[in-house]
Amino acid sequence: MEPKLLVVDDEHALAATIADYFGARGFRVDVAHELEEAQALVINDTFDVVVTDLRLTPTQHEEGLELLRFVRHRAPRTFIVVLTAYLTPDAERVARERGACLVLQKPQLLAELERHLRSIVCGCGLRTASLCTPLLEAAQDDGDSDELKLLSRCLQAVSEGREDAENAASLQEVQRVIEQVAASGNTSLAERLSICLSGSAALQRALRATARQPEAAARAQDVIAGIQHLRTLGAEGYR
């Protein structure tokens, strides 16, 4: 299926150029120039990737960050790329904390942007067996990188060729890491982990592999409940 792309930028000419380029290369593209317009499109459609500027008005406000928060909660399986002329280390950090998979500096060669988008669509989230790289990178600052890598390995170990007890043990370890993140009080990490787990092909494969294994299936439901708890914690972090 053709990737669905939403381009959000208040520069009409630039947005149109990006839309025309990707439309000619097999993407289905929608364009928005304002925060409310983009939110309405996200509510009414499903996008693989949203490419947004941080500033969507002539003022200094960064409405793109609000859009990141909105997309993460409304469409957690949609990947977000920030394309901004005002890239600073602090802006990149905040954008990643809000859920951006990639933050790029304007101007950006369209061919290079295409390479990034195809890499994201074909190599992350629902289409891979691993957690999103940005989550693991961000976790390094929290000292949780090793735990999250362990979580990823345990989740990928679950398979139809393993015994019920072995799969159950792997999923119990996944749940232990989820509980550790939940107990840490780091609402940003909790939200990002819930997003990456929800959109992980490894989780979907694990659910299929354990559907007929009583012990492992019970542990899988514990993992699902843990993800829901993380999502709740993440949402509370923005109140």
Contacts in CASP RR format, 6 or more apart in sequence:
PFRMAT RR
TARGET T0000
AUTHOR 0000-0000-0000
METHOD contacts of the structure
MODEL  1
MEPKLLVVDDEHALAATIADYFGARGFRVDVAHELEEAQALVINDTFDVV
VTDLRLTPTQHEEGLELLRFVRHRAPRTFIVVLTAYLTPDAERVARERGA
CLVLQKPQLLAELERHLRSIVCGCGLRTASLCTPLLEAAQDDGDSDELKL
LSRCLQAVSEGREDAENAASLQEVQRVIEQVAASGNTSLAERLSICLSGS
AALQRALRATARQPEAAARAQDVIAGIQHLRTLGAEGYR
2 26 0 8 1.000
2 27 0 8 1.000
2 28 0 8 1.000
3 26 0 8 1.000
3 27 0 8 1.000
3 28 0 8 1.000
3 48 0 8 1.000
3 49 0 8 1.000
3 117 0 8 1.000
3 118 0 8 1.000
3 121 0 8 1.000
4 27 0 8 1.000
4 28 0 8 1.000
4 29 0 8 1.000
4 30 0 8 1.000
4 45 0 8 1.000
4 46 0 8 1.000
4 47 0 8 1.000
4 48 0 8 1.000
4 49 0 8 1.000
5 22 0 8 1.000
5 27 0 8 1.000
5 28 0 8 1.000
5 29 0 8 1.000
5 30 0 8 1.000
5 47 0 8 1.000
5 48 0 8 1.000
5 49 0 8 1.000
5 50 0 8 1.000
5 51 0 8 1.000
5 117 0 8 1.000
6 29 0 8 1.000
6 30 0 8 1.000
6 31 0 8 1.000
6 32 0 8 1.000
6 38 0 8 1.000
6 41 0 8 1.000
6 42 0 8 1.000
6 45 0 8 1.000
6 47 0 8 1.000
6 49 0 8 1.000
6 50 0 8 1.000
6 51 0 8 1.000
6 52 0 8 1.000
7 15 0 8 1.000
7 18 0 8 1.000
7 19 0 8 1.000
7 22 0 8 1.000
7 29 0 8 1.000
7 30 0 8 1.000
7 31 0 8 1.000
7 32 0 8 1.000
7 51 0 8 1.000
7 52 0 8 1.000
8 15 0 8 1.000
8 31 0 8 1.000
8 32 0 8 1.000
8 33 0 8 1.000
8 38 0 8 1.000
8 50 0 8 1.000
8 51 0 8 1.000
8 52 0 8 1.000
8 53 0 8 1.000
8 56 0 8 1.000
8 64 0 8 1.000
8 67 0 8 1.000
9 15 0 8 1.000
9 18 0 8 1.000
9 31 0 8 1.000
9 33 0 8 1.000
9 51 0 8 1.000
9 52 0 8 1.000
9 53 0 8 1.000
9 56 0 8 1.000
9 83 0 8 1.000
10 33 0 8 1.000
10 34 0 8 1.000
10 53 0 8 1.000
10 55 0 8 1.000
10 56 0 8 1.000
10 57 0 8 1.000
10 58 0 8 1.000
11 53 0 8 1.000
12 33 0 8 1.000
15 31 0 8 1.000
15 33 0 8 1.000
16 31 0 8 1.000
17 110 0 8 1.000
18 29 0 8 1.000
18 51 0 8 1.000
18 110 0 8 1.000
18 113 0 8 1.000
19 29 0 8 1.000
19 31 0 8 1.000
21 110 0 8 1.000
21 114 0 8 1.000
22 29 0 8 1.000
22 114 0 8 1.000
22 117 0 8 1.000
23 29 0 8 1.000
25 114 0 8 1.000
27 117 0 8 1.000
30 41 0 8 1.000
30 45 0 8 1.000
30 47 0 8 1.000
32 38 0 8 1.000
32 40 0 8 1.000
32 41 0 8 1.000
33 56 0 8 1.000
34 56 0 8 1.000
34 57 0 8 1.000
34 63 0 8 1.000
35 56 0 8 1.000
35 63 0 8 1.000
35 64 0 8 1.000
35 66 0 8 1.000
35 67 0 8 1.000
38 50 0 8 1.000
38 52 0 8 1.000
38 56 0 8 1.000
38 67 0 8 1.000
39 67 0 8 1.000
39 70 0 8 1.000
39 74 0 8 1.000
41 47 0 8 1.000
42 50 0 8 1.000
42 70 0 8 1.000
42 71 0 8 1.000
42 74 0 8 1.000
42 75 0 8 1.000
42 78 0 8 1.000
43 74 0 8 1.000
46 75 0 8 1.000
46 78 0 8 1.000
47 75 0 8 1.000
47 78 0 8 1.000
48 78 0 8 1.000
48 79 0 8 1.000
48 121 0 8 1.000
49 78 0 8 1.000
49 79 0 8 1.000
49 80 0 8 1.000
49 81 0 8 1.000
49 117 0 8 1.000
49 120 0 8 1.000
49 121 0 8 1.000
50 67 0 8 1.000
50 71 0 8 1.000
50 78 0 8 1.000
50 79 0 8 1.000
50 80 0 8 1.000
50 81 0 8 1.000
51 80 0 8 1.000
51 81 0 8 1.000
51 82 0 8 1.000
51 83 0 8 1.000
51 113 0 8 1.000
51 117 0 8 1.000
52 64 0 8 1.000
52 67 0 8 1.000
52 68 0 8 1.000
52 80 0 8 1.000
52 81 0 8 1.000
52 82 0 8 1.000
52 83 0 8 1.000
53 64 0 8 1.000
53 82 0 8 1.000
53 83 0 8 1.000
53 84 0 8 1.000
53 85 0 8 1.000
53 106 0 8 1.000
54 62 0 8 1.000
54 63 0 8 1.000
54 64 0 8 1.000
54 65 0 8 1.000
54 82 0 8 1.000
54 84 0 8 1.000
54 86 0 8 1.000
54 91 0 8 1.000
54 95 0 8 1.000
55 61 0 8 1.000
55 62 0 8 1.000
55 63 0 8 1.000
55 64 0 8 1.000
55 84 0 8 1.000
55 86 0 8 1.000
56 63 0 8 1.000
56 64 0 8 1.000
56 67 0 8 1.000
57 63 0 8 1.000
62 91 0 8 1.000
64 82 0 8 1.000
65 94 0 8 1.000
65 95 0 8 1.000
65 98 0 8 1.000
68 80 0 8 1.000
68 82 0 8 1.000
68 95 0 8 1.000
68 98 0 8 1.000
68 99 0 8 1.000
68 100 0 8 1.000
69 98 0 8 1.000
69 238 0 8 1.000
71 78 0 8 1.000
71 80 0 8 1.000
72 80 0 8 1.000
72 98 0 8 1.000
72 99 0 8 1.000
72 191 0 8 1.000
72 195 0 8 1.000
73 235 0 8 1.000
76 194 0 8 1.000
76 195 0 8 1.000
76 198 0 8 1.000
76 199 0 8 1.000
76 231 0 8 1.000
77 125 0 8 1.000
77 126 0 8 1.000
77 198 0 8 1.000
77 199 0 8 1.000
79 101 0 8 1.000
79 120 0 8 1.000
79 121 0 8 1.000
79 124 0 8 1.000
79 125 0 8 1.000
80 99 0 8 1.000
80 100 0 8 1.000
80 101 0 8 1.000
81 100 0 8 1.000
81 101 0 8 1.000
81 102 0 8 1.000
81 103 0 8 1.000
81 104 0 8 1.000
81 113 0 8 1.000
81 116 0 8 1.000
81 117 0 8 1.000
81 120 0 8 1.000
82 92 0 8 1.000
82 95 0 8 1.000
82 100 0 8 1.000
82 102 0 8 1.000
82 103 0 8 1.000
82 104 0 8 1.000
83 104 0 8 1.000
83 106 0 8 1.000
83 108 0 8 1.000
83 113 0 8 1.000
84 91 0 8 1.000
84 103 0 8 1.000
84 104 0 8 1.000
84 105 0 8 1.000
84 106 0 8 1.000
85 105 0 8 1.000
85 106 0 8 1.000
85 107 0 8 1.000
87 103 0 8 1.000
87 104 0 8 1.000
87 105 0 8 1.000
87 106 0 8 1.000
91 103 0 8 1.000
92 103 0 8 1.000
95 103 0 8 1.000
96 103 0 8 1.000
96 134 0 8 1.000
96 137 0 8 1.000
96 138 0 8 1.000
97 138 0 8 1.000
97 188 0 8 1.000
97 192 0 8 1.000
99 134 0 8 1.000
99 192 0 8 1.000
99 195 0 8 1.000
100 134 0 8 1.000
101 120 0 8 1.000
101 124 0 8 1.000
101 132 0 8 1.000
101 133 0 8 1.000
101 134 0 8 1.000
102 116 0 8 1.000
102 120 0 8 1.000
102 134 0 8 1.000
104 113 0 8 1.000
104 116 0 8 1.000
121 127 0 8 1.000
124 132 0 8 1.000
124 133 0 8 1.000
125 132 0 8 1.000
125 196 0 8 1.000
125 199 0 8 1.000
125 200 0 8 1.000
125 201 0 8 1.000
126 199 0 8 1.000
126 200 0 8 1.000
126 201 0 8 1.000
126 204 0 8 1.000
127 201 0 8 1.000
128 200 0 8 1.000
128 201 0 8 1.000
128 202 0 8 1.000
129 155 0 8 1.000
129 156 0 8 1.000
129 200 0 8 1.000
129 201 0 8 1.000
129 202 0 8 1.000
129 205 0 8 1.000
130 152 0 8 1.000
130 156 0 8 1.000
130 200 0 8 1.000
130 202 0 8 1.000
131 148 0 8 1.000
131 151 0 8 1.000
131 152 0 8 1.000
131 193 0 8 1.000
131 196 0 8 1.000
131 197 0 8 1.000
131 200 0 8 1.000
131 202 0 8 1.000
132 192 0 8 1.000
132 195 0 8 1.000
132 196 0 8 1.000
134 192 0 8 1.000
135 148 0 8 1.000
135 192 0 8 1.000
135 193 0 8 1.000
135 195 0 8 1.000
135 196 0 8 1.000
136 145 0 8 1.000
136 148 0 8 1.000
136 149 0 8 1.000
136 152 0 8 1.000
138 189 0 8 1.000
138 192 0 8 1.000
139 145 0 8 1.000
139 147 0 8 1.000
139 148 0 8 1.000
139 189 0 8 1.000
142 184 0 8 1.000
142 186 0 8 1.000
142 189 0 8 1.000
144 180 0 8 1.000
144 181 0 8 1.000
144 184 0 8 1.000
144 189 0 8 1.000
147 177 0 8 1.000
147 180 0 8 1.000
147 181 0 8 1.000
148 177 0 8 1.000
148 193 0 8 1.000
150 173 0 8 1.000
150 177 0 8 1.000
151 173 0 8 1.000
151 174 0 8 1.000
151 177 0 8 1.000
151 178 0 8 1.000
152 202 0 8 1.000
154 170 0 8 1.000
154 171 0 8 1.000
154 173 0 8 1.000
154 174 0 8 1.000
154 177 0 8 1.000
155 170 0 8 1.000
155 171 0 8 1.000
155 174 0 8 1.000
155 200 0 8 1.000
155 202 0 8 1.000
155 203 0 8 1.000
155 206 0 8 1.000
156 202 0 8 1.000
157 170 0 8 1.000
158 167 0 8 1.000
158 170 0 8 1.000
158 171 0 8 1.000
158 202 0 8 1.000
158 205 0 8 1.000
158 206 0 8 1.000
158 209 0 8 1.000
158 210 0 8 1.000
158 216 0 8 1.000
159 167 0 8 1.000
159 205 0 8 1.000
159 209 0 8 1.000
160 208 0 8 1.000
160 209 0 8 1.000
161 209 0 8 1.000
162 170 0 8 1.000
162 209 0 8 1.000
164 210 0 8 1.000
164 213 0 8 1.000
164 214 0 8 1.000
164 215 0 8 1.000
164 216 0 8 1.000
165 215 0 8 1.000
165 216 0 8 1.000
167 206 0 8 1.000
167 209 0 8 1.000
167 210 0 8 1.000
167 213 0 8 1.000
167 215 0 8 1.000
167 216 0 8 1.000
167 219 0 8 1.000
168 210 0 8 1.000
168 213 0 8 1.000
168 215 0 8 1.000
168 216 0 8 1.000
168 218 0 8 1.000
168 219 0 8 1.000
171 206 0 8 1.000
171 210 0 8 1.000
171 216 0 8 1.000
171 219 0 8 1.000
171 220 0 8 1.000
171 222 0 8 1.000
171 223 0 8 1.000
172 219 0 8 1.000
172 222 0 8 1.000
174 223 0 8 1.000
175 219 0 8 1.000
175 222 0 8 1.000
175 223 0 8 1.000
175 226 0 8 1.000
178 193 0 8 1.000
178 197 0 8 1.000
178 223 0 8 1.000
178 226 0 8 1.000
178 227 0 8 1.000
178 229 0 8 1.000
178 230 0 8 1.000
179 226 0 8 1.000
181 189 0 8 1.000
181 190 0 8 1.000
181 193 0 8 1.000
181 230 0 8 1.000
182 190 0 8 1.000
182 226 0 8 1.000
182 229 0 8 1.000
182 230 0 8 1.000
182 233 0 8 1.000
184 190 0 8 1.000
185 233 0 8 1.000
187 233 0 8 1.000
187 234 0 8 1.000
187 236 0 8 1.000
187 237 0 8 1.000
187 238 0 8 1.000
188 234 0 8 1.000
188 237 0 8 1.000
190 230 0 8 1.000
190 231 0 8 1.000
190 233 0 8 1.000
190 234 0 8 1.000
191 230 0 8 1.000
191 231 0 8 1.000
191 233 0 8 1.000
191 234 0 8 1.000
191 235 0 8 1.000
191 237 0 8 1.000
193 230 0 8 1.000
194 227 0 8 1.000
194 228 0 8 1.000
194 230 0 8 1.000
194 231 0 8 1.000
194 234 0 8 1.000
195 231 0 8 1.000
197 203 0 8 1.000
197 223 0 8 1.000
197 227 0 8 1.000
197 230 0 8 1.000
198 227 0 8 1.000
198 231 0 8 1.000
203 223 0 8 1.000
206 220 0 8 1.000
206 223 0 8 1.000
207 220 0 8 1.000
209 216 0 8 1.000
210 216 0 8 1.000
210 217 0 8 1.000
210 219 0 8 1.000
210 220 0 8 1.000
211 217 0 8 1.000
END
